[in-house]
Amino acid sequence: MALYDRIGLGYDTTRQADPYLLSRLIHHLRPRASERYLDIGSGTGNYTIAMHQAGVPIRGLELSATMIARAREKCPAIAWHSGRAEEIPFASGSFDGATCTFVHHHMADPIAAFKEVHRVLTPHARFVILNGTAEQMRHYWLNEYFPRMMEKATAPYLRFVTVDVLESAGFRIECEEKYDVTPDLKDFFSLLRQAAA
């Protein structure tokens, strides 16, 4: 997490909640105002705050102290919690749903992390994940100019297939929706990875 503590201060210069991706997260989460939700690896809170502003009763979980401090500055109304996805500091069945946005390729043990997410969710809760794939990253224009950097950035995605990891953690896949990186995308998540490489 030292890397994210270093880049946390400038994180929001390239990262913000993209309206389309946000709409898909909310669509699949199907939140209710009477329920509780958790954003795993919430970073500086961009998607967490956007969901909160859309009326989703959500909390953030983040390991980087720098990221949490920035999230709290931006939105003190949200409960921000420090912790690892592999050791979520909540009782079993605490949440009615969870999200994980561009995070699990950073996890040391995604299966252990997803088992923890499964543990803290109520039965029939929804877990919505948004992430890129190695195949998708192979088509980024940056490969043409920065092949070694992109090879390094793509490597974490090659460790596992998201569907296999989720099923190993006890989840049943309800649906999978592909998305294309469009020119009007507001969340420059690939630029963050390049800066971090």
Helices and strands as residue ranges (DSSP letters): H 2-7, G 8-13, H 19-29, E 37-40, H 46-53, E 58-62, H 65-74, E 80-82, G 85-87, E 95-101, G 104-106, H 110-120, E 121-130, H 134-137, H 142-145, H 147-154, G 155-159, H 162-168, H 189-196
